[in-house]
């Protein structure tokens, strides 16, 4: 029997390979290529923190999982080889041709000796520590911290030197004439290492780092609050179970063996790498010239009549903001107006990943101080944003905001906000429904869709969601109240999407046109995949735009011959979730927070919402059309999980992110088949 699903982890690695491929493209601006290398490295580090720990544990119990783990390591080694080639044989020579000499695995030229000595003693020396590695040494390499291992000539002792990249920029830019030299602090430390050993000549220092499990393992402990548990676990996260030791392949075997044994790393994945690690730091590569970046187009403003408030406007019609193409100001204005409007009595909002310098959180504090009853559902378990969310929750609580946390086993991933106002006897509701977080920083980079609406039935149902969470955030129960307008996980999401797909199957059975277009970050849940297979077999034409994990095997005879899958990687991160069903020519369109993954369908509070406004529906249809037509940045995912670029001439290439910007700026631009 043929396979029905791609492996989840190998599919994710396929996505990261697509990111790496973007770094190899010569027509991508130089610094953007470095950024894609940084994204690849950052993604891989997270993969080792989040996925490898569980796979290591499973591999001890299951031979099949052990084989999968071996396959994963083999794939990653291939990627790493390609990574090194892209950087050293392509990007670095291109930088050199443009007057930027990135010293990577090469000797330091004489002209830099004096300035680098000054940097070492003024900026680096005060941050360096040397540890002699012995059985009794109290040395513990924290997660993904960089270290150099060295020894003195004729001495078997091993010494560890930290590379303080968390305290200063990893790269130093030094202009000399027409050339800008870029030197990594690792090499500055290597060159001056003898100063750390009383002048003894230190010839070699080998990089290594340890990646550690990111799981916090929260539980419903008696007498323990979620916040107290979280504070303890966060303090210990960087000291968790080691999932990977990455080391310089030139490191002597004796030194590697002693590091593994002394630091008790035998159960981790021991992986050889290059001279430098943590190349996610390429995000901070010194910026020399703007010509090395994508052209930055300003967000398109959405105008509101001067004599009207935003709430007056929403009373008349729905509005949708498509970030980052359109300005996020309207969302900030929504919260700003609510904070000062004397008619506003209550504000409810879910916050999953709060911006570090969040204007929205600050506005909610102001609203509470202005006498509004503000309720904020803060998700403390948003991975790697827990500490920041915890800080903002404390600040809001101190200002009088009612803070609600979900339970340890359930995340609130919905992106919704509700404002309740009252003028005399008239009560009004206004709401935000979004595909992405209420975060003004990520709104500059992520493609998302935020609906501003006064639709009473939708807002009554979102109020039900908030009341449900207030009643018992650990085990929310919709009770007798059902959701008719909204699709809410885990209550009716699978059933509603099943029904929508079944309707297309019924139309196909009657010989009528039947089609589904779905855009997601990740597609994993097997029963929904099976339903798409069923629709394909019935003749429904299905197009999937999946950025990351995709377990569905496309374009396979007898399984998915009517399903095609596209993946788009470009300057913006594709993040919005859109669901369009042909419905015999009267398309139904939903947007929302939910991917089709097990966690989203069964273990999270998610909200997907219908789009009723005809003009907004046309915008979303056009956005999907442009993305389906993309031939510049989209690739097809094949039945063997490989990628294929679409065959077009350069003149015919469609770049959907550019086309969508132009379309939103000038609605006279319409896509054609």
Secondary structure as GFF3:
##gff-version 3
##sequence-region A 1 673
A	DSSP	alpha_helix	8	23	.	.	.	ID=ss1
A	DSSP	alpha_helix	30	47	.	.	.	ID=ss2
A	DSSP	pi_helix	48	52	.	.	.	ID=ss3
A	DSSP	alpha_helix	53	59	.	.	.	ID=ss4
A	DSSP	alpha_helix	63	86	.	.	.	ID=ss5
A	DSSP	pi_helix	87	91	.	.	.	ID=ss6
A	DSSP	alpha_helix	92	97	.	.	.	ID=ss7
A	DSSP	beta_strand	100	103	.	.	.	ID=ss8
A	DSSP	three_ten_helix	110	112	.	.	.	ID=ss9
A	DSSP	alpha_helix	113	119	.	.	.	ID=ss10
A	DSSP	pi_helix	120	124	.	.	.	ID=ss11
A	DSSP	three_ten_helix	125	127	.	.	.	ID=ss12
A	DSSP	beta_strand	130	133	.	.	.	ID=ss13
A	DSSP	beta_strand	146	150	.	.	.	ID=ss14
A	DSSP	beta_strand	158	163	.	.	.	ID=ss15
A	DSSP	beta_strand	171	176	.	.	.	ID=ss16
A	DSSP	beta_strand	179	184	.	.	.	ID=ss17
A	DSSP	alpha_helix	185	191	.	.	.	ID=ss18
A	DSSP	three_ten_helix	193	197	.	.	.	ID=ss19
A	DSSP	beta_strand	206	212	.	.	.	ID=ss20
A	DSSP	alpha_helix	226	237	.	.	.	ID=ss21
A	DSSP	beta_strand	242	248	.	.	.	ID=ss22
A	DSSP	alpha_helix	253	262	.	.	.	ID=ss23
A	DSSP	beta_strand	269	273	.	.	.	ID=ss24
A	DSSP	three_ten_helix	279	284	.	.	.	ID=ss25
A	DSSP	three_ten_helix	290	292	.	.	.	ID=ss26
A	DSSP	alpha_helix	310	316	.	.	.	ID=ss27
A	DSSP	beta_strand	319	323	.	.	.	ID=ss28
A	DSSP	alpha_helix	329	340	.	.	.	ID=ss29
A	DSSP	beta_strand	344	351	.	.	.	ID=ss30
A	DSSP	alpha_helix	359	369	.	.	.	ID=ss31
A	DSSP	beta_strand	373	378	.	.	.	ID=ss32
A	DSSP	alpha_helix	386	398	.	.	.	ID=ss33
A	DSSP	beta_strand	402	404	.	.	.	ID=ss34
A	DSSP	beta_strand	411	412	.	.	.	ID=ss35
A	DSSP	beta_strand	416	423	.	.	.	ID=ss36
A	DSSP	beta_strand	426	434	.	.	.	ID=ss37
A	DSSP	three_ten_helix	442	444	.	.	.	ID=ss38
A	DSSP	beta_strand	446	453	.	.	.	ID=ss39
A	DSSP	alpha_helix	456	471	.	.	.	ID=ss40
A	DSSP	beta_strand	487	489	.	.	.	ID=ss41
A	DSSP	alpha_helix	493	509	.	.	.	ID=ss42
A	DSSP	beta_strand	515	520	.	.	.	ID=ss43
A	DSSP	alpha_helix	526	538	.	.	.	ID=ss44
A	DSSP	beta_strand	541	546	.	.	.	ID=ss45
A	DSSP	beta_strand	563	568	.	.	.	ID=ss46
A	DSSP	beta_strand	573	574	.	.	.	ID=ss47
A	DSSP	beta_strand	577	581	.	.	.	ID=ss48
A	DSSP	three_ten_helix	583	585	.	.	.	ID=ss49
A	DSSP	beta_strand	588	592	.	.	.	ID=ss50
A	DSSP	alpha_helix	598	602	.	.	.	ID=ss51
A	DSSP	beta_strand	604	610	.	.	.	ID=ss52
A	DSSP	alpha_helix	614	629	.	.	.	ID=ss53
A	DSSP	beta_strand	634	637	.	.	.	ID=ss54
A	DSSP	beta_strand	643	645	.	.	.	ID=ss55
A	DSSP	three_ten_helix	650	652	.	.	.	ID=ss56
A	DSSP	alpha_helix	656	665	.	.	.	ID=ss57
###
